[in-house]
Amino acid sequence: MRRVGSKLAGLAWIAAGISLAALCAVRLPQLAKHVPWTAERWFARVLGGGPSPQVRCGTARPEAAALLQQLVRRIYPLNAEDAELPITVDVIHGDTVNAFASLGGQIYVFDGLLKQADTPDELAGILAHEIEHVKHRHVIQDAVVSLLTLRALSSVSPSAGQVGKQVTYRLLTLSFNREQEAEADEKGLERLRAASIDAQGFRDFFLRAKPAGSPFQVLSSHPDNGARAELASHFRGYPTTPVMGMAEWRELKMICH
């Protein structure tokens, strides 16, 4: 009997931990949005963890670095609200076809993505998406939810193993992450329209891209590439002006070389 009671108590603790983690995953994102920007910038400085200066591109090709900043200025800031959240954009060495936003408004683009982009409009579309992650406080949301949800799971099940905790966390936060990605896609496309940049560049990039994330879409936090291209197809028919000439674009693409 004592054994059965012990097992039931263990299960109760696990259930309590998962419930607490689920509460964190559901409630914390909205609370995290209210973390002051100055606090997020402070966390970014304290935690570090960004790419080292050695892997960042541009110092050897200042003309290319200037063109990158020229492109960024076309899409950010567009208004006073944008100006309250300053960002930095860097290209870093690596063949990965990806870009990501980090704490404190730091956005990094892998050289592999720059190589795959055919036009400056495509790069502008990817950056607009990452900018919206920053603007809508998705990065601090992820940091807070990740820290406290995994801590809640660890407190009641220290022997569950890191893989088990990560899988449970992924399942608890999957819907939230999908909402983040969908919001960044739509708001990013609206940003392109406000900047008079052709959103079809975003569409073209994802039509060519290989599927990202999990091979099973139900377990992926990112929308299907086809769905993203379809969303972008609705943003057309507005006046656009070129981001830069093709000679400048070729120079920008060589920023890491």
Number of C-alpha atoms within 10 A of each C-alpha: 6 7 8 9 10 11 12 12 12 14 14 13 16 18 15 15 21 23 15 18 25 21 14 22 26 16 12 18 20 13 13 18 17 11 14 11 18 11 12 18 17 14 15 18 13 9 10 12 10 13 12 9 9 9 14 19 22 20 13 11 15 13 14 22 22 14 19 24 14 13 19 20 12 17 24 19 17 13 9 8 9 15 11 11 18 14 18 13 19 19 23 23 17 15 13 14 17 16 20 18 22 19 25 23 24 19 21 21 25 22 26 17 20 25 13 18 23 16 20 24 24 23 21 27 26 24 26 25 27 27 30 22 26 25 20 15 24 25 23 28 25 19 16 18 24 20 12 16 25 20 17 22 26 19 12 19 18 12 10 12 10 12 9 12 20 15 10 18 20 18 13 20 21 18 15 18 18 15 14 21 20 17 17 23 24 17 19 26 28 18 23 25 19 15 19 17 25 26 28 20 24 29 25 18 23 23 16 13 13 10 15 16 13 11 9 7 13 11 13 17 22 20 19 16 18 15 13 20 21 14 17 24 15 12 17 12 9 11 11 15 9 11 22 14 10 12 8 15 18 14 16 22 23 16 25 21 11
